[in-house]
């Protein structure tokens, strides 16, 4: 049988070091006490007794144990039961090409920031429908698989969705890396769980796409119901250090490009200011259905700092007793 403590086997190098750290202080205490006994015997002085050494032994044994447990990085995961739809899922896809940095002025919210705000509002309205997050330029990459965890959705949206994060696979001029054709893998790449019948796709984009990347003849075969949210204003510019980029100009045909994509895929186009109509259409697509209960982990509490703090007590006792 392999002796293990807190998941660390003593037959491994880490376990051997852990055991050595626990044994060496006790061996040192034993050596010191034997020397002290010889000195007391020569002087004819009575010793403090074994009971007086018990707290020292406990402190010496406890200190490396606490440090070892802290090094193992233990965590407590809080879980709770959630109810979610099993017949419906949604994916929010964000255009992260450079043109999404455009805004109405220096310091004003850019297109991607406004898209994130809309996504948070729409996510709250979908309730028990699992929602995933993906980014798109000349390729579509998933950042979060469909979930009903609002905290996880918010963290992913904040930390993982950014301009050119990741950058396009190829360099593009005129700030247009977005490609409609990059949406096609959503049908065949298992973004949605198998067996899900109602598949909502919401694409937040300015519609400024690479020329010749329309979805002509590709379609979604009605397996996915897309909604295109046009996050765009005609007077926007890309600002760098407060100055507009002279090589960028808003594409006046962007809305027409989105309308063409919607016609091919059987989808819908909404302006960023039509949040009411957007939520209404999304609700019609996912409809209503039965929910299933599942257990979700929603918080991880690190215990290592507390074990390190606990190690201060036996250390302080040893230092105090050393000075007696």
N, C-alpha and C positions, 0 to 999 in steps of 0.2 A: 504493500500500500504506500502511495506517495503522500508524505506529510506535507500539508499545505496550510497556509494561513492567509486569509483574505484573498484567496485566489492566486497566491504566489507560491509555486512549488520550490521547496528547498533543494531540489535536485537540479535546478536551473542556476545559471550564474547570478541572476538577480536574487534568487532565494538564498543562495549561499552568502551573499553580501548582507542580506537582511538578517540571517541567523548570526553572522559574525558580529554585526553591529549590536545585537542583543546580548551576546555572550561575553564579549570583551569587557564591557563595564563591570559585569558581575565578577569576572575573573580578577579584574584589577582591585575590586573591593575586597575579595577574599585574600589577595596577596597583602593588601594594606593591613587588614585586620590581623593576619598571622604575625606580621611584623610588630604591630601594636601589642599583641599578646606577649611576645617575647620581651618587649621593652617593659611592659607592666610587671611581668614576672621578675625581671631583674630589680625593679624598683619596689616591688612588693605592693603594688597598687591594684585595687580591684577594678575589673572591667565593667562596662555599662550593661552587659548582659545581651543575650541574643535578641530579646524583644525590642531593644533600642535600635537594632539594625534592621528590623522588619520594614519600617517606612522607607529606609534608604534602598533596600532591595526592590521594593515595589516601584519606587520612583525610577530607579535605573532600568528596570524591566519595561516600565510603561513608556518612557521617553522614546526609545527606538521603535516601539510598536506604533505609537501615534504618528511618528514621522514616516514610517513605512506605509501605513494606511493612507496618509496624505499623498504619498508618492504614487499610489495606485489610482488616484483621481476618482474616488467614489462619487456617485451622483444619485439623487433621488428623483424619480420621474413621476410626476403627478399625472394621473389619467382620469378621464371622465367619459361618460357615455354620450355619444352624439347620434342623432337621427339624420340620415341623408337619403336622397333619392338614389335608387339603384338603376332606374331606367333612363336617367338624363344626366348629362355632363356638359360643361361649357369650357371653352378655351378662350382666354383673352390674349390676343397676339398684338404686340407693340412694334411698330416701325421704329427702329433705332438708328436709321441712317442720319447723316449729318444735317439734312434739311429739317429734321425734327427739332433742331436747335433754334430755329427761327422764332422770333417773338415780335411784339409790337413796339418794343423799345428796350434800351439797356435796363436791366434789372426787372423787366416784366417777365411773367411766366412764359416759358417757351412751349412749343407744341407738345413735347413729351410730358412736361409737367402737367399741362392741362389734361392730357390723355389719362394720366395716372389718377387725377382727381375724378374724372368721369368713371374710370374703372372701379374706384372704391365705392362710388355711389351705386353703380350697377351691381357690384358684388353684394352689397348689403340687401338690395331688393330681391336677389335670387334666393336668399334664405338657405334652404336645405339642398340646393343643387350644388354638387361639387364643381369647383372652378379651378382650372389650371392656368398657368402663365407661360407664354413663349415670346421670343423676340424674332424679328424678321428683318433681313436686309436682302442679300442675294441668296439666303438660305433661312430656313425656319428651325430654330433650336429651342427645345423645351427647357424652362427654368423650374417649373413646379408642376407636378402631375395633379390632376383634379383632386381637390380637397375642400372640406367645409370648415377647416380651421381658419378663422379670420386673422389670428395673430401670425400664423405662418404665411398666409397670403400677403399680409401687409409688409412683413419683413422681406419677403422675396421681391415684392414690388419696389421697395425702397432700396435694397442693397444690390439687387441683381439686374435691374432694368435701367440701362443708361445708354447715352449716345455712343455708338461704336463699341459697345460692350456685349459680345465680342465684335471686332471689326469685320467687315465683309471679307469673303475668301479671296477676292480680287480687288485691286485698286480701281476706283471709278472717278471720273471727272464730273464737274458740275453738281456735286453733292447728291447724286441720284444713284444710290445703291439698291433701293427698294425694287423688288421684282414680284409681280403678281404670280408668275409661274412658281415662285417659291412656296406658295400656299398649297400646291398640289400634294406634296408628301403628307399633309395632314390626313388625307384619305387612306393612304396605304402604309403609314409608318407607325401605326398603333399608338397614336397620341391619346385616343380615347380607349376606354376599357372595352374588352370584347363583350358583346351582348347589350351594350347601351344603344337604345333605339333613337332617343332624342338627343341630337348632337348640335349644340349651339356653338358657333364660331363668331367672335367679335373681333374685328381687326381695327385697331386704332392707328390711323395713318394720315399723312397729308396728301396722299395720292400722287405724289411726284415720283413717278416710276421711271425705270430705264426704258428707253424706246424699244418697241418690239417685244415686250415681255407680257403682253396681254394674255388673258386666259382663253384665247380663241380655240374652240373645239375641245378644250381639256375638261372643263366643267367639274362638278363635284358629284355627278351622278345622283343627285338628291340624297346622298348619304349624310351630308352636313348642310346645315342651314346657316349661311353666312350673313353677318351684318357688318357693313363697312361704315365706320365712324370717321367723318371727314374733319380732321383737326387742322384747320387752315384758315388764314385770313389774307386777303389780297395785298395788304400793305406791310406785311411782315418782312423782316430782314434778319440775317445772321449777324450778330454783333460779337466782335472780338475786341476786348479792352475798350468797350464803349463805342467802337466805330463799325459801321456796317461793312460787310464783305462785298466788295465791288463785283465779284464774280458770281454772286447769287441773286436770282430774281424769282419770285413766286411763279409757279406754273399755272397759268390761267386755265389750262385744260385738265387740271387734276380732278375736278369734280366729274367731268365727262368720262375720264378714265375709270373712275370708280363706278359710274353708272354702267359702263360697258361690262365691267367685271361682275356687277350684280346681275345684269341680264343673262350673262353666260352661266352663272352659278345658281340662278334662281334666288338671289339674295336681295338685300335692301341696303339703301344708303341713307344715312342720317347726318345732318350737320351737328357739330359739337354743341350747339345751343339747343338741340331738340332732345334733351334728356328725357322728358316725359314720354315722347313717342318712342324713343329708344328702349326704355324700360318696358313699355307696353308690348312692343314687338318681341322682345326677348322672352317675356312671360308667355306670350302666345306660342312661341316655338317650343319651350320646355313644357308648357302645359302643367298639369298636375298628375300626381302618381303616388304610389305607396312608398313609404320610407322604411329603411331598415336601420336597426340599432347597431352601432359598432363602438369599440373602445378606442379612444384617441389620446395619445400622449401630448400634453399641451404645455408642460413646463419641466425644465431640467434644473435642479438645484445642486450646485457643486458643494460637496462637503469637505473637500481638501482644506480650505482656509480654516474651517472650524477645528479640524484635527491638529493643524499646525498651532492654532491658538491654544488648544488644550495641552499641547506639549510645553507651553510656557509654565504651567503650574508645577509639574515635577522638576523642571529645570530650576525654577525659582526656589523650590524647597531644597534642592541639593546645594545651591549656592548659599542659601541661608544656613543650612546645617554645617557647611564647610567652615563658616566663620564663627561657629559656637566654641 
